Amino acid sequence: MKKVFFILGTLLLSLSTYAAMNVNKIDPPFWYTGMQNPELQLMVYGEGIGNTAVSVNYPGVSLSSTVKLESNNYLLVYLKLDKDVKPGKMTLTFTQGKKKLVKEYELKARAKKGCEHKGFDASDALYLLMPDRFANGNPDNDQIAGMAEYKIDRNDPNARHGGDLAGIEQHLDYFSDLGVTALWFTPVLENNMTGGSYHGYATTDYYKVDPRFGTNEEYKRLIEKSHARGIKIVMDMIFNHCGVEHVWIKDMPCKDWFNNPDHENSFVQTSFKLTPHVDPYASKYDFSQMNDGWFVTAMPDLNQKNPHVYRYLVQNSFWWIEYADIDGIRMDTYPYADYDAMSNWMKELNEEYPNYNTVGETWVTEPAYTAWWQKDSKLSAPKNSNLKTVMDFSFYDKINIAKTEETETWFKGLDRVYNSFVYDFLYPNPASVLAFIENHDTDRFLGEGDNLPMLKQASTLLLTTRRIPQLYYGTEIMMNGVKNKSDGYVRKDFPGGWVDDKETALTAEGRSKIQNDCYNFYKTILNWRKGNDVIAKGSMTQFMVQNGVYAYARQHEGKTVFVMLNGTDSATAVPLKFYKEILKGAKQGKDILSGRTIAFGEELKMGARESLVIEL
């Protein structure tokens, strides 16, 4: 009898060992031939897959290694692709005892070489929008069965509102008419989170567009149609964290996949203070809390120091470039991720795509801090971030203080901006710094007001100075709002993006008189700066504030644009003798904003908060 029980027990153990073997998902879903790095990591997910052996049968592809993680439901398969491997479908065979499971995996040909992918630069004007809040082009995808509980409620500023990729695609002519050359969407990848995560910063699938926005194919088609209009697409990515509903949290691959993984019993939140990166006296405690702490309980902090996490994220960024032909990357919360890992990612990306560009969110208002993060900065040597573009929070800070002040010669009003630009000597490449007056994480520039002259002046400065400018959706129609109510109040729906909207700002007929005044200002200056090498490539000469006027010149190959901004609420007159080196005896110039001819005499009279962009 004991022998019978022994045989039965052995049989049951054998069945339990070999019964479960499924492949639910392979990331990336396919890959490309001709990449510089011959290594390909496949993350295979499925019940019991970690207990299998793997073989591959395809010319030019060999198995480098397999990595079994703590969870048996994951298996990392590392393949080596020969330089001349051909596109096609190969077979992956998973073996567990006598059981075999065969999966097909495709290698595709690249649509173009890495050097042919051109990123955004100072010739562009980026337009940031939130897909959920711009336009609802397909109401059928508002409610998706099977997703975590959420609601569509346009009266709730923090709920999903139903905007999608179809809505953006239907209004591409609007962006063309306005004159922007690049669209930056807040993240479009799946955020299958309770409540809906309308903003997109809690990723639950790195290879899938959120179905409430559309499909991967729709995203790719939108990019193709944008390119046909000369509009680039910048993809918002997040390497620092994912969403708490990601399968990686529900079924953790291994304990060091995340920083501070015991979040349920011992939650560690980041300090949000980024200074330990540059502080020569920083404690290990402060650095660890800042770098490894979670943003919020809903956003687990990924451990990029884990080489498998790192490789997964790097491949994901390359995959979207190849698959969707995105024209740039905006990396969220850049300094919160591991410095060395991000530096290596940028190095790999720059080698694969030498003409590409990535902007990192570096939210500190001191220019020295921001410059420390830019590629080839002497401030961080011997370290090198390899990050080409950083975000100019100093400019944002100074212009938003200046708007409430009268400009004086000592640190008031636009003199703050002058003094901020003085520190451009810290940047290896000032022309590759992204500037803005507002974004989705700040108050609207107008606050709760409607000061159009102030908005025009700030935007004139933004769009003519030596920076890559970024606009925020709705600014061109004077959308306002403040964060102290909630983030949703600075992320309102664009009027006319929904079929039941009573008002629309998508057409001149639907806009009010003051909205058209604002829109036409942006349309004029944005279309003028398109293809304008003086603005895109020109040098910059700035002058100290005189009589409340801040002035600077942009010059390139014998052409000059002279910008004059009266930063006071009163009319003023400024002697032109200060600007002889720029004017060089010129008798007149044309103001591109008004179309007027500006005569140069002994002095120039300017109205309150008047802005001039003069072509000499």
C-alpha positions in Angstrom: 0.0 0.0 0.0 2.9 2.4 0.9 4.4 1.7 -2.6 1.0 2.6 -4.2 0.9 5.9 -2.3 4.5 6.6 -3.2 3.9 6.0 -6.9 0.7 8.1 -6.8 2.5 11.0 -4.9 5.3 10.9 -7.5 2.8 11.1 -10.3 1.0 14.0 -8.7 4.3 15.9 -8.2 5.2 15.2 -11.8 1.9 16.6 -13.0 2.1 19.7 -10.8 5.6 20.3 -12.1 4.8 20.0 -15.8 1.2 21.0 -16.1 1.6 24.7 -16.1 3.4 26.2 -19.1 1.9 29.1 -20.8 3.1 32.2 -22.7 0.7 35.0 -22.3 3.0 37.8 -23.5 6.5 38.5 -24.9 8.0 41.9 -24.7 8.9 43.4 -27.1 6.2 41.9 -29.3 8.6 41.9 -32.3 12.0 43.4 -33.0 14.1 44.8 -35.9 17.1 43.7 -37.8 20.1 46.0 -38.4 20.3 47.5 -34.9 23.8 48.3 -33.7 23.4 46.4 -30.5 23.2 42.7 -31.4 21.6 41.8 -28.0 17.9 41.3 -27.8 16.1 40.7 -24.4 12.8 39.0 -24.5 10.7 39.1 -21.4 8.4 36.1 -21.6 5.5 36.0 -19.2 3.1 33.1 -18.5 2.2 30.6 -15.9 5.2 28.4 -15.0 7.3 29.6 -17.9 10.3 30.2 -15.6 10.7 26.4 -15.3 11.3 25.9 -19.0 14.3 25.5 -21.2 14.4 27.6 -24.4 15.9 26.9 -27.9 15.8 29.1 -31.0 16.0 28.0 -34.6 16.7 30.8 -37.1 19.7 31.7 -39.2 21.8 34.4 -37.7 20.1 34.2 -34.3 21.7 32.4 -31.3 20.7 32.0 -27.7 23.0 33.9 -25.4 21.4 33.1 -22.0 18.2 32.7 -20.1 17.5 34.3 -16.7 15.1 32.7 -14.3 13.6 35.3 -11.9 12.1 34.8 -8.5 8.7 34.5 -9.9 8.2 31.3 -12.0 5.9 33.3 -14.3 8.8 35.2 -16.0 11.7 34.1 -18.1 14.2 36.5 -19.6 15.6 35.2 -22.9 18.7 36.9 -24.3 19.4 36.4 -28.0 22.3 37.5 -30.2 21.4 38.8 -33.6 24.1 38.7 -36.3 24.7 41.9 -38.2 23.4 40.4 -41.4 20.4 38.5 -40.0 17.4 38.7 -42.3 13.8 39.7 -41.4 11.5 36.8 -40.9 9.6 34.7 -38.4 11.6 32.5 -36.1 10.5 29.8 -33.6 11.1 29.8 -29.9 10.7 26.4 -28.3 10.0 26.2 -24.6 10.6 22.8 -23.1 9.5 21.4 -19.8 10.2 17.7 -19.3 8.4 16.1 -22.3 6.2 19.1 -22.9 7.0 21.6 -25.7 5.5 24.9 -26.5 6.4 26.6 -29.7 6.0 30.4 -30.2 6.6 32.4 -33.4 8.6 35.6 -33.1 9.1 38.1 -35.9 12.1 40.1 -36.9 11.2 43.1 -39.1 13.2 45.3 -41.4 13.8 48.8 -40.3 12.0 51.5 -42.2 15.0 53.7 -42.2 18.5 53.9 -40.8 19.1 55.2 -37.3 20.8 58.4 -38.6 17.7 59.2 -40.7 15.6 59.7 -37.6 15.8 63.5 -37.0 14.8 64.9 -33.6 13.4 68.3 -32.6 15.6 71.3 -32.2 15.5 75.1 -31.9 13.9 75.4 -35.3 10.8 73.8 -33.8 8.0 75.0 -31.7 6.5 72.2 -29.5 2.9 72.2 -28.5 2.1 70.2 -25.4 -1.4 68.7 -25.1 -3.2 66.1 -23.0 -5.0 63.7 -25.2 -7.8 63.2 -22.7 -8.5 66.9 -22.7 -8.1 68.0 -26.3 -10.8 66.3 -28.4 -13.0 63.2 -28.4 -12.9 61.9 -31.9 -14.3 58.4 -31.1 -16.8 58.2 -28.3 -17.0 54.4 -28.8 -13.7 54.0 -26.9 -14.8 56.1 -23.9 -15.9 53.0 -21.9 -13.7 49.9 -22.3 -15.0 46.8 -20.7 -12.7 44.8 -18.5 -10.5 47.8 -17.4 -10.1 48.9 -13.8 -13.0 50.9 -12.6 -13.2 54.5 -13.8 -15.8 57.0 -15.1 -16.1 59.5 -17.9 -17.3 62.7 -16.2 -16.4 66.1 -17.8 -17.7 67.8 -14.7 -15.0 66.2 -12.6 -11.6 67.8 -13.3 -9.8 64.7 -12.1 -11.8 62.1 -14.0 -11.3 60.9 -17.6 -13.1 63.1 -20.1 -12.9 61.0 -23.3 -10.3 62.8 -25.4 -8.4 60.5 -27.7 -6.0 60.1 -30.6 -8.8 60.2 -33.1 -9.7 63.7 -31.8 -6.2 64.9 -32.4 -6.0 63.4 -35.8 -9.3 65.1 -36.8 -7.8 68.5 -36.0 -4.4 68.3 -37.5 -5.3 71.2 -39.8 -5.7 73.3 -36.7 -2.1 72.8 -35.7 -0.9 73.4 -39.2 -2.8 76.7 -39.4 -1.5 77.7 -36.0 2.1 77.1 -37.1 3.4 74.6 -34.5 5.9 72.1 -35.8 5.9 69.4 -33.1 3.2 67.9 -30.8 4.2 66.6 -27.4 1.4 64.4 -25.9 1.4 63.5 -22.3 1.8 59.7 -22.1 -0.4 57.6 -24.3 0.5 54.2 -23.0 -2.0 52.0 -21.1 -2.8 53.2 -17.6 -5.2 50.5 -16.4 -5.6 52.2 -13.0 -8.6 52.5 -10.8 -9.9 56.0 -11.4 -8.6 56.1 -14.9 -5.3 57.9 -14.6 -6.3 60.4 -17.3 -2.9 62.0 -17.3 -1.1 58.9 -18.3 1.8 58.9 -15.9 1.1 55.4 -14.3 2.0 53.0 -17.1 0.6 49.4 -16.9 1.8 48.2 -20.3 4.9 49.7 -22.0 4.0 48.3 -25.4 0.3 49.2 -25.7 -1.4 52.4 -26.3 -4.2 52.9 -23.8 -7.4 51.6 -25.5 -9.3 54.7 -24.4 -7.0 56.7 -26.5 -6.9 54.3 -29.4 -4.7 51.5 -30.7 -1.0 51.2 -31.5 -2.0 51.3 -35.2 -4.0 54.5 -34.7 -1.0 56.1 -32.9 1.2 55.1 -35.8 -1.3 56.4 -38.4 -1.6 59.7 -36.5 2.2 60.2 -36.7 2.2 59.4 -40.4 -0.5 62.0 -41.0 1.3 64.5 -38.8 4.5 64.0 -40.8 2.7 64.6 -44.0 1.9 68.1 -42.6 5.5 68.7 -41.5 4.6 68.1 -37.8 6.8 66.1 -35.5 5.6 63.9 -32.6 7.4 63.8 -29.3 6.6 60.8 -27.0 6.4 61.3 -23.2 8.1 58.4 -21.5 8.6 57.4 -17.8 11.6 55.3 -16.8 11.4 56.2 -13.1 8.1 54.5 -12.2 5.1 52.6 -13.5 1.6 52.2 -12.3 0.7 50.1 -9.2 -1.7 48.0 -11.3 1.2 46.8 -13.6 1.6 43.1 -13.6 5.2 43.6 -12.2 3.7 44.7 -8.9 0.9 42.1 -8.8 3.4 39.4 -9.7 6.8 40.9 -8.9 9.6 39.4 -11.1 12.1 39.7 -8.3 12.5 41.8 -5.2 15.0 44.2 -6.7 12.8 45.0 -9.7 11.7 48.0 -7.7 13.3 50.3 -5.2 11.8 49.8 -1.7 9.6 46.9 -2.8 8.0 46.3 0.6 5.6 49.2 -0.1 2.6 47.8 1.7 4.5 47.5 5.0 7.2 50.1 4.7 6.3 52.8 2.2 9.2 55.2 1.3 8.3 58.4 -0.5 10.7 60.5 -2.4 11.7 63.9 -0.8 11.1 65.6 -4.2 14.3 67.5 -3.5 16.8 67.0 -6.3 19.8 68.8 -4.9 21.6 65.6 -3.6 22.7 65.0 -7.2 24.9 68.1 -7.2 25.4 68.7 -3.5 29.1 68.0 -2.6 27.9 67.5 1.0 24.9 65.3 0.4 24.2 62.5 2.9 23.6 59.0 1.7 20.2 59.1 3.4 19.1 62.1 1.5 20.3 60.8 -1.8 18.6 57.4 -1.3 15.3 58.9 -0.3 15.3 61.3 -3.2 16.4 58.7 -5.8 14.8 55.5 -4.5 11.6 56.8 -2.9 8.3 56.4 -4.6 6.4 59.4 -6.0 3.1 58.2 -4.6 1.7 54.9 -3.5 0.2 54.4 -7.0 3.6 54.8 -8.8 6.1 52.1 -7.9 9.7 53.2 -8.3 11.6 51.1 -10.8 15.2 50.0 -10.1 17.2 50.9 -13.2 20.3 49.6 -11.4 18.9 46.1 -12.1 20.4 45.3 -15.6 17.3 43.5 -16.7 15.0 46.4 -15.8 17.5 48.7 -17.6 17.6 46.6 -20.8 13.8 46.3 -20.8 13.3 50.1 -20.7 16.1 50.9 -23.3 14.6 48.4 -25.7 11.1 49.9 -25.2 12.3 53.4 -26.2 14.1 52.0 -29.3 11.0 50.0 -30.2 8.7 53.0 -30.3 11.2 54.9 -32.4 11.3 52.1 -34.9 7.6 51.1 -34.8 5.9 54.5 -34.6 8.6 56.8 -36.0 8.3 59.2 -33.1 10.5 62.3 -33.6 11.7 62.8 -30.0 11.3 61.7 -26.4 10.4 63.8 -23.4 11.6 61.8 -20.3 9.5 62.5 -17.2 11.1 62.9 -13.7 14.5 62.5 -15.2 16.7 63.0 -12.1 14.6 60.6 -10.0 15.9 57.6 -12.0 19.4 56.1 -11.5 22.0 58.5 -13.0 24.3 55.9 -14.4 21.5 54.0 -16.0 20.0 57.1 -17.6 23.4 58.2 -18.8 24.1 54.8 -20.4 20.6 54.9 -22.0 21.3 58.3 -23.6 24.7 57.1 -24.8 23.1 54.1 -26.5 20.3 56.2 -28.0 22.7 58.8 -29.3 24.9 56.1 -30.9 21.9 54.4 -32.5 20.2 57.7 -33.5 22.9 60.4 -33.7 20.5 63.0 -35.0 17.7 62.4 -32.5 16.8 64.4 -29.4 15.5 63.7 -25.9 14.5 66.4 -23.4 14.7 65.5 -19.7 12.4 67.0 -17.0 14.9 68.6 -14.6 12.7 70.7 -12.3 15.0 73.0 -10.4 15.1 76.7 -11.0 18.8 77.4 -10.7 20.6 77.5 -14.1 23.7 75.8 -12.6 21.7 72.8 -11.6 20.0 72.5 -15.0 23.3 73.0 -16.9 24.8 70.2 -14.8 22.5 67.8 -16.5 23.2 68.7 -20.1 25.4 66.5 -22.3 29.1 67.4 -22.0 28.7 69.7 -19.1 32.0 70.6 -17.4 30.0 71.1 -14.2 29.3 67.4 -13.8 32.7 66.1 -15.2 33.9 63.4 -15.2 30.3 62.3 -15.3 28.4 62.9 -18.5 24.6 62.6 -18.6 24.6 62.4 -22.4 21.2 64.2 -22.3 21.1 66.7 -25.2 18.2 68.9 -24.0 17.2 70.0 -20.5 14.1 72.0 -19.4 14.6 75.7 -18.5 12.7 76.0 -15.2 14.7 79.1 -14.4 13.1 80.9 -17.4 9.7 79.7 -16.4 10.3 80.9 -12.8 11.6 84.3 -13.8 9.0 85.1 -16.4 6.2 84.2 -14.0 7.6 86.5 -11.4 8.3 89.2 -13.9 4.7 89.3 -15.1 3.6 90.8 -11.7 6.3 93.4 -11.7 7.3 96.7 -13.4 10.6 96.2 -15.1 13.5 98.0 -13.5 17.3 97.9 -14.1 18.0 96.0 -10.9 16.4 92.5 -10.8 12.7 93.5 -11.3 10.4 92.4 -14.1 12.2 91.4 -17.4 15.5 92.2 -15.8 15.1 88.9 -14.1 15.0 87.2 -17.5 18.1 89.2 -18.6 20.0 87.9 -15.5 18.8 84.4 -16.1 20.3 84.4 -19.6 23.6 85.7 -18.2 24.1 82.2 -16.9 24.0 80.6 -20.3 27.7 80.4 -20.1 27.1 77.3 -17.9 25.4 75.4 -20.7 27.4 73.4 -23.3 24.6 74.2 -25.8 22.2 76.9 -24.8 20.3 76.5 -28.0 19.4 73.0 -26.9 17.5 74.0 -23.8 13.7 73.8 -23.8 11.9 76.9 -22.4 8.3 77.4 -21.5 6.0 79.8 -19.6 3.6 77.1 -18.4 2.9 73.4 -18.7 0.6 70.7 -17.4 2.2 70.7 -13.9 2.1 74.5 -13.3 -0.5 77.2 -13.0 -1.5 78.6 -16.4 0.5 81.8 -17.2 -2.7 83.8 -17.1 -3.7 82.4 -13.7 -7.3 83.2 -13.4 -7.0 86.4 -15.4 -7.0 87.6 -19.0 -4.0 89.9 -19.4 -3.4 89.5 -23.1 -0.6 92.1 -23.5 1.3 90.3 -20.7 0.8 86.9 -22.4 1.9 88.2 -25.8 5.0 89.7 -24.3 6.1 86.5 -22.5 5.3 84.5 -25.6 7.2 86.9 -27.9 10.2 86.4 -25.7 9.7 82.6 -25.6 9.5 82.3 -29.3 12.4 84.5 -30.3 15.1 83.8 -27.7 17.9 81.2 -28.0 15.9 78.2 -26.8 13.6 75.4 -28.0 10.1 76.8 -27.2 7.3 74.8 -25.8 3.7 76.0 -25.8 0.8 74.5 -23.8 -2.5 73.7 -25.4 -5.1 76.4 -25.2 -2.7 79.2 -24.4 -3.4 80.5 -27.9 -7.1 81.0 -26.9 -6.3 82.4 -23.5 -7.2 79.3 -21.4 -6.4 79.9 -17.8 -6.5 78.1 -14.4 -4.6 77.5 -11.2 -3.5 74.4 -9.4 -4.7 75.2 -5.9 -8.1 74.0 -6.9 -6.7 70.8 -8.4 -4.4 69.8 -11.3 -7.5 69.3 -13.4 -8.1 73.1 -13.5 -4.9 73.7 -15.5 -5.9 70.7 -17.7 -9.4 71.8 -18.9 -11.0 70.5 -22.0 -10.3 72.4 -25.2 -13.5 74.1 -26.3 -15.1 72.5 -29.3 -13.3 69.1 -28.9 -16.6 67.4 -28.0 -19.7 67.2 -30.2 -22.0 68.6 -27.5 -19.8 71.6 -26.7 -21.8 74.8 -26.9 -18.7 76.8 -27.8 -15.7 76.0 -30.0 -12.3 77.6 -30.3 -11.2 75.4 -33.2 -12.5 77.9 -35.8 -12.2 81.6 -36.1 -16.0 81.8 -36.2 -16.3 80.1 -32.8 -13.7 82.2 -31.1 -14.4 85.5 -29.3 -12.8 88.7 -30.5 -10.1 88.6 -27.9 -9.5 84.9 -28.5 -9.0 85.6 -32.2 -6.6 88.4 -31.3 -4.6 86.0 -29.2 -4.8 83.2 -31.7 -3.7 85.4 -34.6 -0.8 86.7 -32.6 0.5 83.1 -32.2 -0.3 82.2 -35.8 1.7 85.2 -37.0 4.8 84.6 -35.0 4.8 80.8 -35.2 4.5 80.8 -39.0 7.1 83.5 -39.3 9.6 81.5 -37.2 9.1 78.3 -39.4 12.3 77.8 -41.4 13.7 81.0 -40.0 17.4 80.3 -39.5 18.0 83.6 -37.7 15.8 82.2 -34.8 16.8 78.6 -35.2 20.6 79.1 -35.5 21.4 82.7 -34.8 23.6 84.1 -32.2 22.2 86.3 -29.4 23.2 89.7 -28.1 21.3 91.0 -25.1 21.3 94.5 -23.6 20.8 95.6 -20.0 17.4 97.0 -19.3 17.0 100.7 -20.2 14.0 102.8 -19.4 12.0 99.6 -18.7 12.9 98.1 -22.0 14.6 94.7 -22.4 16.2 94.2 -25.8 18.2 91.6 -27.6 19.2 90.7 -31.2 19.4 87.4 -33.0 21.8 87.3 -36.0 22.7 84.8 -38.6 24.5 85.1 -41.9 24.1 88.8 -42.2 20.4 88.9 -41.2 19.2 90.4 -37.9 16.1 90.3 -35.8 15.9 92.8 -33.1 13.4 92.3 -30.2 12.3 95.1 -27.9 10.0 94.5 -24.9 8.6 97.3 -22.8 8.2 95.6 -19.4 6.2 98.4 -17.8 2.6 99.3 -17.6 3.4 102.8 -19.0 4.5 104.2 -22.3 8.2 104.8 -22.4 10.9 106.1 -24.8 14.3 104.5 -25.1 17.3 106.2 -26.7 18.5 104.1 -29.7 22.2 105.0 -29.0 22.3 102.0 -26.7 21.8 99.7 -29.7 24.2 101.1 -32.3 26.2 97.9 -32.7 23.0 96.2 -33.8 21.2 98.9 -35.8 24.4 100.0 -37.6 22.8 103.1 -39.0 19.6 101.5 -40.2 16.8 104.0 -40.7 13.9 101.5 -40.3 12.8 98.0 -39.9 9.7 95.9 -40.1 7.8 94.7 -37.0 6.6 91.2 -37.9 3.9 91.2 -35.2 2.0 94.2 -36.5 3.4 94.5 -40.0 4.3 98.2 -39.3 7.5 99.9 -40.4 9.4 101.1 -37.4 11.4 104.3 -38.0 14.7 104.7 -36.1 15.4 108.2 -34.9 17.1 109.4 -31.7 14.7 107.4 -29.6 11.9 104.9 -29.9 8.6 105.3 -28.2 6.9 102.2 -27.0 3.4 101.6 -25.5 2.7 99.9 -22.2 3.8 96.2 -22.4 4.4 96.6 -26.1 6.5 94.0 -27.9 8.4 94.5 -31.1 10.1 91.9 -33.3 11.9 93.9 -35.9 13.6 92.5 -39.0 16.4 94.8 -40.1 
